[in-house]
């Protein structure tokens, strides 16, 4: 499935974590406008920080200091203490972003205002969000969701988790260009100072300054993305201004075109402690006609089920309008598609088969093209009617084509993912909405249509599943409000279906000839091909999660290499391989969620473990590792991605940390991209922020790539076709327990999608493997959680699928004696099969 922005490399301002107050992640639309076209909103336009209002008068709640503070740490401690001790607080804060590119300027100012009174009164206006707590009731709304608002009992004392437990509400704040209001962090966080400093360098005092005549300390905090500056009132320790770090943003934007200046700052106008706040300032005005709910309902196409179809109006290629009333009495299938949508090319021929079976009946199948008409939208890749028709002719499709000239799909059908199929019955009621490709559409859809023709409904199962998900979502919000971390809350409420091992079956196209089976390796895991100077030399099989068993290509056990002690808490479930300029082999061994990655030399000696002190000073866990020479100096580095806010670290072969990138959180997977003559090799990083982040050898951000509307849980790259740029394959989870593989290119264009069996893997197995089993190109080999093996071409075409009859613990492909060999590890041993 892809969304309408797919295939576009976008730029965004990012942050490592809320508490660290580095630049906040922006919405994709805002990020794209930085280079597409700039507005002139907001005051001034000079590129200076936001204008300063009147200084606070009659400041209360903080005695004048007895002496000038001379340490940055002491100033920050005093500020944190002042907010922690304050009985009340209020401001008229704004946050302002200015990007000056000479011939045009982006100048934006947003609300950032907070009022607070302990223990449980609060009023926040930030971006398009409003939160009001009057001591009895918590209410909140998003300006872009006018039909609902949150209303629930207020707790005895407010906390950050409770205020932002609703993730759909929190999203509109966290995607604002300044992120969360920092004054709210100071008021609500138990350890605000830790949130301020995070993992930054030691803060330092700069020359003092003044804001509207009020003397201020200026505290500099240095981070990889630049320097932030806190303007702290010398008398009250109020935060008067916060300047965001913009060094990295400046570099990113200036790579695209010349930039004169970039600035971003929050000004806390009329800020004061311990003022009496009138009761009416805690008031909340619900949107007219809106429904009160315990949580905001995120848009979902399932909300259309068993309801009259939205009032859409499409046109055919002759200009005739098609609307719900023109389809009255007919069963209609609307298939939304785009000419640049790879999965649509897979689905439309299947839909054509169904269409041919219902020509002349009361069933109409309509292909709705969602591309903007040619010339209709500045900056958009418009498509003419002739281009849409030519696309159909090339695929031998005869279904009627409709156009969506006013771009109604996302607004009316609550999704922008394509392909998307909507079934409307003869009464005009929406019976099904299916987003993403269905490889079984040619058989599934006729069965559903026949039920509708017989007067039956088909929406109930989907609607019940959605209602169950809503209950889980509400439970998750309650757990987060109680202080449980979001990831833990998600794990607590979800019910992941367990896979059932499928009965063994044979490949349909490929012929497998057994070569050998090895049962000497105890509890075998993932398999890696070890290459020597003359080519493939042996196989490395993870054994009992503590070491590696080395096998010859004829299945003989060469040697066992114990890498970790039996009594160690550490385990190994994954391996990476590389070599240096002298051809010397190096291995990286690690296990996701564990604390350290290990470098092993070509003599199977443990060179070092990174981070060395991680067992004493624990972090959120390592997620993935790559061992690769991105800078081309002949020596690979180990690149380590972390869960949480640790980011990505680069480590040299001698164990030195050479670079750190902490701006991206939850880097669950790393994939090596192609080589760029200007910047060298790059890494593609999955993360919790949405688009893939692209880093160079020094871990500097060189771009972002948006692929579809769902984040990846896995990505891999491989040279399958011999082209200079690698191919990419990723895994997404469109629905709990379901996994889909997606092929995409370096620019983010989604090329194909393939649905894998339902369930999750019970053993840690590499879920994307590349190798050549058939033909002249390589393939993607995907292990299913039910013991199935799926072999896909670079274009996503299914070459073969068969069931191994056992849970898979490892897969590898190697060439031996001129033939491709598939190596399969299970709990019973390792087997090799010649592919003929």
ZADRENLO-753792 format. One record per residue (C-alpha): x, y, z; residue in one letter. Coordinates in steps of 0.2 Angstrom, whole numbers, always signed. Example, Ala and Ser with C-alpha at 12.3 -4.5 7.8 and 13.67 -1.06 7.14 Angstrom:
% ZADRENLO-753792
+62;-22;+39;a
+68;-5;+36;s
END
This chain:
% ZADRENLO-753792
+0;+0;+0;x
+6;+17;-4;x
+0;+35;+1;x
-2;+50;-10;x
+15;+57;-5;x
+24;+41;-9;x
+40;+42;-20;x
+45;+59;-13;x
+60;+62;-3;x
+55;+74;+10;x
+64;+85;+23;x
+59;+88;+41;x
+65;+95;+57;x
+67;+81;+69;x
+71;+78;+88;x
+78;+64;+98;x
+66;+65;+113;x
+53;+77;+120;x
+63;+80;+136;x
+79;+85;+127;x
+70;+100;+119;x
+79;+98;+103;x
+70;+102;+86;x
+53;+94;+85;x
+47;+83;+72;x
+37;+92;+59;x
+23;+85;+49;x
+28;+80;+31;x
+17;+93;+23;x
+26;+107;+33;x
+43;+99;+29;x
+40;+98;+11;x
+35;+116;+9;x
+53;+121;+15;x
+59;+118;-2;x
+43;+119;-12;x
+36;+136;-8;x
+37;+147;+7;x
+23;+157;+15;x
+23;+174;+23;x
+13;+171;+39;x
+17;+177;+56;x
+24;+194;+62;x
+39;+203;+57;x
+48;+192;+45;x
+66;+198;+49;x
+73;+181;+54;x
+75;+186;+72;x
+66;+176;+86;x
+48;+179;+90;x
+44;+196;+96;x
+45;+199;+115;x
+30;+205;+124;x
+30;+215;+140;x
+41;+208;+154;x
+32;+200;+169;x
+27;+212;+182;x
+25;+209;+201;x
+34;+192;+200;x
+30;+181;+214;x
+36;+165;+222;x
+55;+167;+220;x
+66;+177;+232;x
+79;+188;+224;x
+96;+178;+223;x
+109;+182;+236;x
+123;+181;+224;x
+126;+180;+205;x
+127;+162;+200;x
+143;+157;+191;x
+139;+139;+185;x
+127;+134;+171;x
+122;+119;+180;x
+117;+130;+195;x
+107;+141;+184;x
+98;+126;+177;x
+95;+119;+194;x
+88;+135;+200;x
+76;+136;+185;x
+70;+118;+188;x
+67;+121;+206;x
+58;+137;+203;x
+45;+129;+192;x
+44;+114;+203;x
+40;+125;+218;x
+28;+137;+209;x
+10;+136;+215;x
+4;+143;+198;x
+11;+148;+181;x
+5;+157;+166;x
+11;+165;+150;x
+6;+170;+132;x
+20;+160;+124;x
+23;+158;+105;x
+35;+149;+95;x
+42;+156;+79;x
+51;+148;+64;x
+60;+158;+51;x
+68;+151;+35;x
+76;+165;+24;x
+81;+159;+7;x
+84;+176;-1;x
+70;+176;-14;x
+57;+169;-2;x
+54;+167;+16;x
+45;+155;+27;x
+40;+164;+43;x
+28;+155;+55;x
+22;+158;+72;x
+11;+146;+83;x
+2;+147;+100;x
+13;+140;+114;x
+3;+146;+129;x
+2;+137;+146;x
-8;+141;+162;x
-6;+130;+177;x
-11;+129;+195;x
-7;+115;+206;x
-12;+102;+209;x
-24;+99;+194;x
-29;+115;+184;x
-21;+117;+167;x
-25;+126;+150;x
-14;+123;+135;x
-15;+131;+118;x
-2;+124;+106;x
-3;+123;+88;x
-21;+116;+84;x
-23;+108;+101;x
-32;+115;+116;x
-32;+106;+133;x
-42;+113;+148;x
-43;+105;+165;x
-53;+115;+178;x
-49;+103;+193;x
-64;+92;+190;x
-64;+88;+172;x
-51;+86;+158;x
-56;+92;+141;x
-46;+93;+125;x
-49;+96;+106;x
-40;+96;+89;x
-45;+111;+78;x
-45;+99;+63;x
-57;+87;+71;x
-72;+97;+74;x
-84;+83;+77;x
-77;+77;+94;x
-68;+82;+109;x
-61;+73;+125;x
-70;+74;+141;x
-66;+64;+156;x
-63;+66;+175;x
-47;+75;+180;x
-35;+66;+192;x
-31;+73;+209;x
-14;+79;+203;x
-9;+81;+184;x
+6;+72;+176;x
+13;+73;+159;x
+7;+55;+155;x
-11;+59;+159;x
-11;+76;+150;x
-4;+68;+134;x
-11;+50;+135;x
-22;+52;+120;x
-10;+49;+106;x
-20;+57;+92;x
-21;+73;+103;x
-2;+72;+107;x
+2;+69;+89;x
-4;+87;+84;x
+8;+94;+97;x
+23;+83;+94;x
+22;+86;+75;x
+22;+105;+78;x
+38;+113;+72;x
+43;+117;+90;x
+37;+101;+98;x
+30;+100;+116;x
+29;+116;+126;x
+45;+116;+137;x
+37;+126;+151;x
+25;+111;+153;x
+40;+99;+155;x
+47;+110;+169;x
+30;+111;+178;x
+25;+92;+176;x
+41;+82;+175;x
+48;+75;+191;x
+66;+76;+185;x
+65;+91;+173;x
+84;+95;+174;x
+87;+77;+167;x
+75;+81;+153;x
+83;+97;+149;x
+101;+90;+148;x
+97;+73;+142;x
+113;+66;+134;x
+120;+84;+129;x
+137;+90;+133;x
+141;+100;+149;x
+131;+116;+148;x
+140;+133;+148;x
+136;+151;+153;x
+136;+163;+138;x
+137;+182;+140;x
+121;+188;+149;x
+107;+196;+139;x
+91;+206;+142;x
+73;+203;+136;x
+63;+219;+137;x
+75;+226;+150;x
+75;+210;+161;x
+93;+203;+164;x
+94;+185;+160;x
+107;+171;+161;x
+110;+163;+144;x
+114;+145;+146;x
+121;+135;+131;x
+118;+117;+128;x
+127;+108;+114;x
+120;+93;+105;x
+125;+85;+89;x
+111;+95;+80;x
+117;+111;+86;x
+117;+123;+101;x
+101;+127;+111;x
+101;+143;+122;x
+90;+145;+138;x
+87;+163;+143;x
+83;+162;+161;x
+77;+177;+171;x
+91;+182;+185;x
+78;+187;+198;x
+64;+174;+196;x
+72;+160;+186;x
+58;+160;+173;x
+62;+154;+156;x
+60;+169;+145;x
+66;+162;+129;x
+72;+146;+122;x
+82;+145;+106;x
+82;+129;+97;x
+97;+121;+89;x
+97;+123;+70;x
+114;+119;+64;x
+109;+102;+56;x
+93;+109;+49;x
+103;+123;+41;x
+115;+110;+33;x
+101;+99;+27;x
+91;+113;+19;x
+107;+122;+11;x
+111;+105;+2;x
+96;+108;-8;x
+97;+127;-12;x
+106;+142;-4;x
+100;+148;+13;x
+103;+165;+21;x
+97;+161;+38;x
+87;+149;+49;x
+80;+153;+66;x
+68;+145;+78;x
+64;+151;+96;x
+50;+151;+109;x
+46;+167;+118;x
+37;+165;+135;x
+28;+182;+134;x
+21;+189;+151;x
+27;+173;+160;x
+24;+174;+179;x
+24;+163;+194;x
+10;+162;+208;x
-2;+174;+200;x
-20;+172;+204;x
-28;+165;+189;x
-47;+169;+187;x
-59;+154;+186;x
-65;+159;+168;x
-47;+156;+161;x
-49;+137;+164;x
-65;+137;+153;x
-66;+126;+138;x
-77;+129;+122;x
-82;+113;+114;x
-84;+113;+95;x
-102;+116;+90;x
-111;+100;+88;x
-96;+90;+93;x
-98;+73;+103;x
-89;+71;+119;x
-78;+55;+121;x
-66;+48;+133;x
-53;+49;+118;x
-52;+56;+101;x
-56;+44;+87;x
-42;+43;+74;x
-49;+43;+56;x
-51;+25;+50;x
-61;+19;+35;x
-69;+6;+46;x
-80;+20;+53;x
-89;+20;+36;x
-95;+2;+38;x
-114;-1;+39;x
-117;+18;+35;x
-123;+27;+19;x
-109;+30;+7;x
-101;+47;+8;x
-107;+60;-4;x
-93;+58;-17;x
-94;+65;-35;x
-82;+57;-48;x
-82;+59;-67;x
-78;+47;-81;x
-67;+51;-95;x
-81;+58;-105;x
-85;+70;-91;x
-101;+62;-84;x
-103;+63;-65;x
-104;+47;-55;x
-111;+49;-37;x
-120;+38;-25;x
-137;+42;-33;x
-131;+37;-50;x
-127;+20;-43;x
-143;+17;-34;x
-149;-1;-35;x
-132;-7;-40;x
-118;-16;-31;x
-103;-5;-34;x
-85;-8;-31;x
-74;+7;-31;x
-55;+3;-33;x
-44;+18;-30;x
-28;+18;-39;x
-13;+28;-46;x
-2;+27;-61;x
+14;+27;-50;x
+7;+14;-38;x
+17;-2;-39;x
+4;-13;-29;x
-10;-6;-40;x
-2;-14;-55;x
-3;-31;-46;x
-21;-28;-41;x
-29;-21;-56;x
-27;-36;-68;x
-35;-47;-54;x
-50;-35;-53;x
-51;-35;-72;x
-55;-54;-71;x
-69;-51;-58;x
-76;-37;-69;x
-77;-48;-84;x
-88;-60;-74;x
-101;-47;-70;x
-102;-37;-86;x
-121;-33;-89;x
-126;-38;-71;x
-131;-27;-57;x
-113;-26;-51;x
-102;-12;-57;x
-83;-11;-55;x
-76;+6;-56;x
-57;+11;-56;x
-56;+28;-48;x
-39;+36;-52;x
-34;+47;-38;x
-19;+56;-47;x
-22;+75;-48;x
-27;+80;-66;x
-13;+87;-76;x
-10;+105;-72;x
-22;+106;-58;x
-10;+107;-43;x
+6;+116;-42;x
+20;+104;-38;x
+10;+89;-40;x
+13;+76;-53;x
-3;+78;-63;x
-10;+64;-74;x
-21;+68;-90;x
-36;+57;-95;x
-26;+51;-110;x
-12;+45;-98;x
-24;+36;-87;x
-32;+27;-102;x
-15;+23;-109;x
-10;+15;-92;x
-26;+4;-94;x
-22;-1;-112;x
-5;-7;-108;x
-12;-18;-94;x
-26;-24;-106;x
-39;-17;-93;x
-57;-13;-99;x
-65;-8;-83;x
-73;+10;-83;x
-60;+23;-77;x
-66;+37;-65;x
-56;+53;-60;x
-56;+61;-43;x
-53;+79;-49;x
-57;+87;-32;x
-46;+75;-22;x
-61;+68;-11;x
-54;+51;-7;x
-44;+55;+9;x
-57;+67;+16;x
-72;+56;+12;x
-65;+38;+14;x
-53;+42;+28;x
-38;+35;+20;x
-25;+40;+7;x
-18;+23;+5;x
-19;+14;-12;x
-24;+2;-19;x
-40;+4;-9;x
-56;-6;-13;x
-74;+0;-7;x
-89;-10;-9;x
-106;-2;-8;x
-122;-12;-9;x
-138;-9;-19;x
-145;+1;-4;x
-130;+13;-4;x
-123;+6;+12;x
-104;+3;+13;x
-100;-15;+16;x
-82;-16;+15;x
-66;-5;+14;x
-50;-14;+11;x
-33;-4;+10;x
-18;-13;+2;x
-17;-26;-11;x
-25;-43;-9;x
-17;-57;-19;x
-32;-68;-17;x
-44;-54;-24;x
-49;-64;-39;x
-57;-77;-28;x
-62;-67;-13;x
-71;-53;-21;x
-84;-64;-31;x
-88;-73;-15;x
-92;-57;-7;x
-102;-50;-21;x
-113;-66;-22;x
-117;-64;-4;x
-123;-46;-7;x
-133;-51;-22;x
-141;-64;-11;x
-146;-50;+1;x
-133;-54;+15;x
-121;-42;+23;x
-102;-44;+24;x
-97;-29;+35;x
-100;-37;+52;x
-83;-47;+54;x
-73;-31;+49;x
-83;-20;+60;x
-82;-31;+75;x
-63;-32;+73;x
-62;-13;+73;x
-73;-11;+88;x
-61;-23;+97;x
-47;-13;+92;x
-55;+3;+99;x
-57;-6;+116;x
-39;-10;+115;x
-34;+7;+110;x
-44;+15;+125;x
-36;+3;+137;x
-19;+8;+130;x
-23;+26;+133;x
-29;+22;+151;x
-12;+13;+155;x
-2;+27;+147;x
-12;+40;+158;x
-7;+30;+173;x
+11;+31;+169;x
+15;+16;+159;x
+27;+18;+144;x
+18;+18;+128;x
+28;+3;+120;x
+24;-7;+136;x
+6;-2;+136;x
+4;-7;+118;x
+12;-24;+122;x
+0;-26;+137;x
-16;-24;+127;x
-13;-32;+110;x
-17;-50;+107;x
-5;-56;+94;x
-12;-72;+85;x
+0;-86;+86;x
+5;-95;+70;x
+0;-113;+66;x
+14;-123;+58;x
+7;-127;+40;x
+8;-145;+34;x
+23;-148;+23;x
+21;-145;+4;x
+33;-145;-11;x
+38;-130;-21;x
+27;-128;-37;x
+41;-122;-49;x
+57;-125;-41;x
+64;-142;-38;x
+74;-146;-22;x
+86;-160;-21;x
+92;-164;-4;x
+111;-163;-1;x
+114;-165;+17;x
+108;-163;+35;x
+118;-159;+50;x
+111;-163;+68;x
+127;-159;+77;x
+123;-141;+80;x
+113;-138;+96;x
+98;-127;+95;x
+103;-119;+78;x
+98;-101;+74;x
+102;-89;+60;x
+114;-94;+46;x
+127;-83;+38;x
+138;-87;+23;x
+157;-84;+27;x
+167;-78;+12;x
+185;-81;+10;x
+197;-73;-2;x
+192;-86;-15;x
+173;-85;-13;x
+161;-94;-2;x
+171;-104;+11;x
+159;-110;+25;x
+143;-107;+34;x
+141;-99;+51;x
+126;-105;+61;x
+122;-98;+78;x
+122;-111;+91;x
+112;-111;+108;x
+113;-92;+107;x
+130;-92;+114;x
+142;-95;+100;x
+144;-100;+82;x
+146;-117;+74;x
+156;-117;+58;x
+150;-129;+44;x
+158;-134;+28;x
+148;-132;+12;x
+145;-151;+12;x
+138;-150;+30;x
+153;-156;+40;x
+155;-148;+57;x
+172;-139;+56;x
+173;-131;+73;x
+163;-123;+87;x
+167;-106;+92;x
+161;-101;+110;x
+159;-82;+110;x
+150;-80;+126;x
+151;-89;+143;x
+136;-100;+147;x
+132;-91;+163;x
+132;-74;+154;x
+116;-64;+153;x
+120;-60;+135;x
+115;-69;+120;x
+118;-69;+101;x
+104;-71;+88;x
+111;-62;+73;x
+127;-60;+63;x
+134;-47;+51;x
+150;-49;+40;x
+162;-37;+32;x
+181;-36;+27;x
+194;-23;+27;x
+206;-17;+14;x
+218;-32;+16;x
+204;-45;+14;x
+203;-48;+33;x
+186;-54;+38;x
+176;-46;+53;x
+160;-52;+61;x
+147;-43;+72;x
+137;-53;+83;x
+122;-46;+93;x
+104;-50;+99;x
+90;-37;+97;x
+84;-29;+114;x
+101;-34;+122;x
+114;-22;+129;x
+130;-25;+118;x
+136;-30;+101;x
+152;-40;+99;x
+166;-38;+86;x
+174;-55;+81;x
+190;-56;+70;x
+195;-69;+57;x
+203;-80;+70;x
+186;-81;+80;x
+193;-70;+94;x
+182;-58;+103;x
+190;-41;+99;x
+178;-30;+110;x
+160;-28;+115;x
+151;-11;+113;x
+146;-2;+123;x
+159;-9;+135;x
+150;-3;+151;x
+132;-7;+145;x
+130;-21;+158;x
+132;-8;+172;x
+125;+7;+163;x
+110;+0;+154;x
+101;+8;+139;x
+85;+4;+130;x
+93;-10;+120;x
+102;-13;+104;x
+90;-15;+89;x
+101;-18;+74;x
+119;-18;+68;x
+128;-16;+51;x
+146;-19;+48;x
+151;-9;+33;x
+164;+3;+26;x
+153;+19;+21;x
+167;+31;+20;x
+178;+20;+8;x
+194;+21;+19;x
+196;+2;+18;x
+191;-1;+36;x
+172;-5;+40;x
+164;+3;+55;x
+151;-5;+66;x
+135;+5;+65;x
+123;+1;+80;x
+105;+6;+80;x
+96;+7;+97;x
+78;+6;+104;x
+73;+22;+114;x
+82;+38;+112;x
+100;+32;+111;x
+100;+34;+91;x
+114;+27;+80;x
+132;+25;+85;x
+147;+22;+74;x
+162;+12;+81;x
+179;+9;+73;x
+188;-8;+72;x
+198;-3;+87;x
+182;+0;+97;x
+182;+19;+97;x
+165;+28;+95;x
+168;+39;+80;x
+151;+47;+78;x
+134;+48;+86;x
+117;+52;+79;x
+104;+55;+93;x
+91;+64;+84;x
+81;+49;+79;x
+72;+37;+91;x
+68;+19;+90;x
+80;+14;+76;x
+74;-3;+74;x
+83;-7;+58;x
+97;-2;+47;x
+100;-5;+29;x
+115;+0;+18;x
+110;+11;+3;x
+120;+15;-13;x
+136;+25;-15;x
+134;+43;-19;x
+149;+52;-27;x
+147;+67;-15;x
+143;+59;+2;x
+149;+41;+0;x
+139;+26;+6;x
+123;+29;+17;x
+112;+20;+29;x
+93;+20;+29;x
+86;+20;+46;x
+69;+15;+52;x
+62;+25;+67;x
+47;+30;+76;x
+46;+47;+67;x
+39;+40;+51;x
+50;+42;+35;x
+66;+32;+34;x
+81;+43;+39;x
+96;+43;+28;x
+113;+45;+36;x
+131;+47;+29;x
+146;+39;+36;x
+148;+52;+49;x
+130;+49;+54;x
+124;+66;+48;x
+107;+67;+41;x
+107;+69;+22;x
+88;+66;+19;x
+73;+57;+23;x
+63;+45;+12;x
+44;+43;+14;x
+37;+26;+9;x
+18;+23;+12;x
+9;+28;+27;x
+15;+14;+39;x
+32;+13;+47;x
+43;-1;+44;x
+47;-14;+57;x
+61;-22;+46;x
+71;-16;+30;x
+85;-24;+20;x
+95;-20;+5;x
+103;-31;-8;x
+110;-30;-26;x
+98;-42;-35;x
+100;-36;-52;x
+118;-30;-54;x
+113;-11;-54;x
+124;+2;-45;x
+110;+5;-33;x
+103;-9;-22;x
+85;-14;-21;x
+75;-13;-5;x
+63;-24;+4;x
+54;-19;+20;x
+41;-26;+32;x
+26;-17;+38;x
+12;-22;+50;x
-4;-16;+42;x
-15;-24;+56;x
-10;-33;+72;x
-3;-50;+68;x
-2;-47;+49;x
+14;-43;+40;x
+17;-37;+22;x
+33;-36;+13;x
+35;-20;+2;x
+48;-17;-12;x
+54;+1;-14;x
+68;+11;-22;x
+80;+23;-15;x
+68;+38;-18;x
+54;+29;-8;x
+43;+24;-23;x
+34;+9;-18;x
+35;-5;-31;x
+26;-20;-25;x
+18;-27;-9;x
+16;-45;-4;x
+5;-51;+11;x
+14;-64;+22;x
+5;-77;+33;x
-4;-71;+49;x
+5;-72;+66;x
+22;-68;+73;x
+39;-78;+73;x
+42;-87;+89;x
+60;-88;+86;x
+73;-74;+81;x
+75;-77;+63;x
+81;-65;+49;x
+65;-61;+41;x
+72;-54;+24;x
+85;-64;+15;x
+93;-61;-2;x
+101;-73;-14;x
+99;-81;-31;x
+89;-97;-32;x
+83;-96;-50;x
+86;-86;-66;x
+99;-73;-68;x
+94;-61;-55;x
+93;-63;-36;x
+77;-65;-26;x
+70;-60;-9;x
+68;-76;+2;x
+55;-73;+16;x
+52;-85;+30;x
+34;-86;+36;x
+30;-88;+54;x
+20;-104;+50;x
+36;-112;+42;x
+32;-107;+25;x
+46;-100;+13;x
+41;-87;+0;x
+53;-83;-15;x
+50;-66;-24;x
+58;-58;-39;x
+65;-41;-38;x
+48;-35;-45;x
+39;-43;-31;x
+32;-57;-42;x
+29;-74;-33;x
+42;-86;-40;x
+37;-100;-27;x
+30;-104;-10;x
+30;-120;+0;x
+29;-125;+18;x
+43;-133;+26;x
+33;-141;+40;x
+43;-134;+54;x
+46;-117;+62;x
+61;-109;+54;x
+76;-103;+64;x
+87;-98;+49;x
+89;-96;+30;x
+103;-94;+19;x
+108;-95;+0;x
+125;-100;-6;x
+132;-106;-23;x
+141;-123;-22;x
+148;-132;-36;x
+140;-121;-49;x
+122;-123;-41;x
+112;-112;-30;x
+109;-120;-13;x
+95;-116;+0;x
+101;-119;+18;x
+87;-121;+31;x
+89;-121;+50;x
+75;-128;+61;x
+75;-134;+79;x
+79;-151;+72;x
+95;-146;+63;x
+102;-138;+47;x
+98;-145;+29;x
+104;-140;+12;x
+95;-142;-4;x
+101;-140;-22;x
+89;-129;-32;x
+86;-136;-49;x
END
